[in-house]
Amino acid sequence: MENKINEKISIIAREITKGGNNVVFTGAGISTESGIPDFRSKGGIWDKYRPVYFDEFMSSKMARIEYWKMKEELYPDLIKAKPNPAHIAVAELHEMGLIEAVITQNIDGLHQDSGIPSERVIELHGNTRRARCTGCQRIISLDEVHRRIEQGDLAPECECGGYLKSDTISFGQAMPVEEMEKATDLSRNAYVFIVIGSTLLVHPAAAIPGYATTNGAFLVIVNLSETPYDDAADVLIQGKAGDILPEITKEVRRLKEHQCK
Ligand code: NAD
């Protein structure tokens, strides 16, 4: 079993070192080892809360209170989360010039914390460390919203009368056009496309690996559970991102050192 995984890691590393246009696509599974639960695994967020849809948020104060109650409960874990070995391994590949960009469904900002420049992180679902007014679109720090909620303002509003909402995409809310375009372009031009920690079930983001494979990308999936793309993968590893990614980066480093000799 271990030999088989080592063999797969060597194949992935060889493809990555061929260079050029390698793209990483991440989901909640890359951050579980940083202490942020994913949504769909047992014990994940959807076992405890129900999603508040965008139109409910916009039309009901009760829904906005429920939304912020969930966010407030998740807030302590979120602010103390740090990048784990999987984030760091991806950042090291980027530093070696082997990763063009990271497309992420995550809203936790941990790729940026691991050292990848913000312009190289395409956030499809926004970022939960900041809030935005649904009216004037002003960005507000999450700390300010947090302070207001603690003072009893359970569904805070902007001076303009708009509602303050985490700067993330809720169910039923339109996807960010620019990010989707960038992600589509990157995927279409990807040489190796590496999926880490995603069920690949949430659309439209989940369609993105399909753009890569249609254009002949070498598809790698590192995920604990099955995904609808498993049969299309050139290499599939069902394992923990925090165990596997550092091994891939180690092997890439070894190959690069070998090439330099
Ligand atoms: P998901 O919850 O649907 O699936 C996560 C996947 O990761 C599962 O298949 C699970 O088996 C796998 N996984 C869990 N731990 C893993 C590990 N250590 N190593 C490898 N795989 C692991 O997540 P999703 O497909 O990304 O989509 C859910 C949505 O949830 C996304 O849109 C995202 O916006 C949001 N979300 C984000 C965060 C975050 O920012 N950290 C957390 C929860 C949910």
Residues whose N, C-alpha, C, O or C-beta is under 5 A from the ligand:
A	BS01	NAD	G27 A28 G29 S31 T32 E33 I36 P37 D38 F39 R40 S41 Q105 N106 I107 D108 H125 G197 S198 T199 L200 L201 V202 V222 N223 L224 S225 E226 G239 K240 A241
